[in-house]
Amino acid sequence: MKKCMKLAVTTVVMGCLLSFPAFAAETRAEYKEAVTPIREELKALEEEMDAVRTENKALSARFSEIRQIRKETGELIISKDTWKKARELKTRIREVRSSMDSLSIKSLRTQARAAVKEKDFDAALKAMGEAMEQKQDRLDSLKEINAIWKQIDDLLEAEE
């Protein structure tokens, strides 16, 4: 009885291990089917990122205006303490931007295209998956920057 159970378990495990390559994308059609949801997710992330970028630009306008007035006249239209806090928050934005990963999504997509041309569909799917993760990380960073801009805007609004 013990030998039959070991044999059955071994057979199931070997069957799973041998069928693993069957899950990989082996043809261009299978690759296209597997990459379609990734591309849709990338497009949705890009649209969300565009909205956050637009909001960031609008929020940064007041800070830039005050900085420009200070540059031209040499005087602040807000208190020095508020300006100092706003500049500290702006420094945090720079830190977040510098911590963003340097590997570009464009290069990952280029790697995926090259892998498809070489008919290495698994590598192409992996590169597209990495591109999606990278874009999600960038969106998270943009949202963090957006939150900091909102803090700066609230500071400047409270001063006026």
Secondary structure as a PSIPRED ss2 file (coil, helix, strand):
# PSIPRED VFORMAT (PSIPRED V4.0)

   1 M C   1.000  0.000  0.000
   2 K H   0.000  1.000  0.000
   3 K H   0.000  1.000  0.000
   4 C H   0.000  1.000  0.000
   5 M H   0.000  1.000  0.000
   6 K H   0.000  1.000  0.000
   7 L H   0.000  1.000  0.000
   8 A H   0.000  1.000  0.000
   9 V H   0.000  1.000  0.000
  10 T H   0.000  1.000  0.000
  11 T H   0.000  1.000  0.000
  12 V H   0.000  1.000  0.000
  13 V H   0.000  1.000  0.000
  14 M H   0.000  1.000  0.000
  15 G H   0.000  1.000  0.000
  16 C H   0.000  1.000  0.000
  17 L H   0.000  1.000  0.000
  18 L H   0.000  1.000  0.000
  19 S H   0.000  1.000  0.000
  20 F H   0.000  1.000  0.000
  21 P H   0.000  1.000  0.000
  22 A H   0.000  1.000  0.000
  23 F H   0.000  1.000  0.000
  24 A C   1.000  0.000  0.000
  25 A C   1.000  0.000  0.000
  26 E C   1.000  0.000  0.000
  27 T C   1.000  0.000  0.000
  28 R H   0.000  1.000  0.000
  29 A H   0.000  1.000  0.000
  30 E H   0.000  1.000  0.000
  31 Y H   0.000  1.000  0.000
  32 K H   0.000  1.000  0.000
  33 E H   0.000  1.000  0.000
  34 A H   0.000  1.000  0.000
  35 V H   0.000  1.000  0.000
  36 T H   0.000  1.000  0.000
  37 P H   0.000  1.000  0.000
  38 I H   0.000  1.000  0.000
  39 R H   0.000  1.000  0.000
  40 E H   0.000  1.000  0.000
  41 E H   0.000  1.000  0.000
  42 L H   0.000  1.000  0.000
  43 K H   0.000  1.000  0.000
  44 A H   0.000  1.000  0.000
  45 L H   0.000  1.000  0.000
  46 E H   0.000  1.000  0.000
  47 E H   0.000  1.000  0.000
  48 E H   0.000  1.000  0.000
  49 M H   0.000  1.000  0.000
  50 D H   0.000  1.000  0.000
  51 A H   0.000  1.000  0.000
  52 V H   0.000  1.000  0.000
  53 R H   0.000  1.000  0.000
  54 T H   0.000  1.000  0.000
  55 E H   0.000  1.000  0.000
  56 N H   0.000  1.000  0.000
  57 K H   0.000  1.000  0.000
  58 A H   0.000  1.000  0.000
  59 L H   0.000  1.000  0.000
  60 S H   0.000  1.000  0.000
  61 A H   0.000  1.000  0.000
  62 R H   0.000  1.000  0.000
  63 F H   0.000  1.000  0.000
  64 S H   0.000  1.000  0.000
  65 E H   0.000  1.000  0.000
  66 I H   0.000  1.000  0.000
  67 R H   0.000  1.000  0.000
  68 Q H   0.000  1.000  0.000
  69 I H   0.000  1.000  0.000
  70 R H   0.000  1.000  0.000
  71 K H   0.000  1.000  0.000
  72 E H   0.000  1.000  0.000
  73 T H   0.000  1.000  0.000
  74 G C   1.000  0.000  0.000
  75 E C   1.000  0.000  0.000
  76 L C   1.000  0.000  0.000
  77 I C   1.000  0.000  0.000
  78 I C   1.000  0.000  0.000
  79 S C   1.000  0.000  0.000
  80 K H   0.000  1.000  0.000
  81 D H   0.000  1.000  0.000
  82 T H   0.000  1.000  0.000
  83 W H   0.000  1.000  0.000
  84 K H   0.000  1.000  0.000
  85 K H   0.000  1.000  0.000
  86 A H   0.000  1.000  0.000
  87 R H   0.000  1.000  0.000
  88 E H   0.000  1.000  0.000
  89 L H   0.000  1.000  0.000
  90 K H   0.000  1.000  0.000
  91 T H   0.000  1.000  0.000
  92 R H   0.000  1.000  0.000
  93 I H   0.000  1.000  0.000
  94 R H   0.000  1.000  0.000
  95 E H   0.000  1.000  0.000
  96 V H   0.000  1.000  0.000
  97 R H   0.000  1.000  0.000
  98 S H   0.000  1.000  0.000
  99 S H   0.000  1.000  0.000
 100 M C   1.000  0.000  0.000
 101 D C   1.000  0.000  0.000
 102 S C   1.000  0.000  0.000
 103 L C   1.000  0.000  0.000
 104 S C   1.000  0.000  0.000
 105 I H   0.000  1.000  0.000
 106 K H   0.000  1.000  0.000
 107 S H   0.000  1.000  0.000
 108 L H   0.000  1.000  0.000
 109 R H   0.000  1.000  0.000
 110 T H   0.000  1.000  0.000
 111 Q H   0.000  1.000  0.000
 112 A H   0.000  1.000  0.000
 113 R H   0.000  1.000  0.000
 114 A H   0.000  1.000  0.000
 115 A H   0.000  1.000  0.000
 116 V H   0.000  1.000  0.000
 117 K H   0.000  1.000  0.000
 118 E C   1.000  0.000  0.000
 119 K C   1.000  0.000  0.000
 120 D C   1.000  0.000  0.000
 121 F H   0.000  1.000  0.000
 122 D H   0.000  1.000  0.000
 123 A H   0.000  1.000  0.000
 124 A H   0.000  1.000  0.000
 125 L H   0.000  1.000  0.000
 126 K H   0.000  1.000  0.000
 127 A H   0.000  1.000  0.000
 128 M H   0.000  1.000  0.000
 129 G H   0.000  1.000  0.000
 130 E H   0.000  1.000  0.000
 131 A H   0.000  1.000  0.000
 132 M H   0.000  1.000  0.000
 133 E H   0.000  1.000  0.000
 134 Q H   0.000  1.000  0.000
 135 K H   0.000  1.000  0.000
 136 Q H   0.000  1.000  0.000
 137 D H   0.000  1.000  0.000
 138 R H   0.000  1.000  0.000
 139 L H   0.000  1.000  0.000
 140 D H   0.000  1.000  0.000
 141 S H   0.000  1.000  0.000
 142 L H   0.000  1.000  0.000
 143 K H   0.000  1.000  0.000
 144 E H   0.000  1.000  0.000
 145 I H   0.000  1.000  0.000
 146 N H   0.000  1.000  0.000
 147 A H   0.000  1.000  0.000
 148 I H   0.000  1.000  0.000
 149 W H   0.000  1.000  0.000
 150 K H   0.000  1.000  0.000
 151 Q H   0.000  1.000  0.000
 152 I H   0.000  1.000  0.000
 153 D H   0.000  1.000  0.000
 154 D H   0.000  1.000  0.000
 155 L H   0.000  1.000  0.000
 156 L H   0.000  1.000  0.000
 157 E H   0.000  1.000  0.000
 158 A H   0.000  1.000  0.000
 159 E H   0.000  1.000  0.000
 160 E C   1.000  0.000  0.000
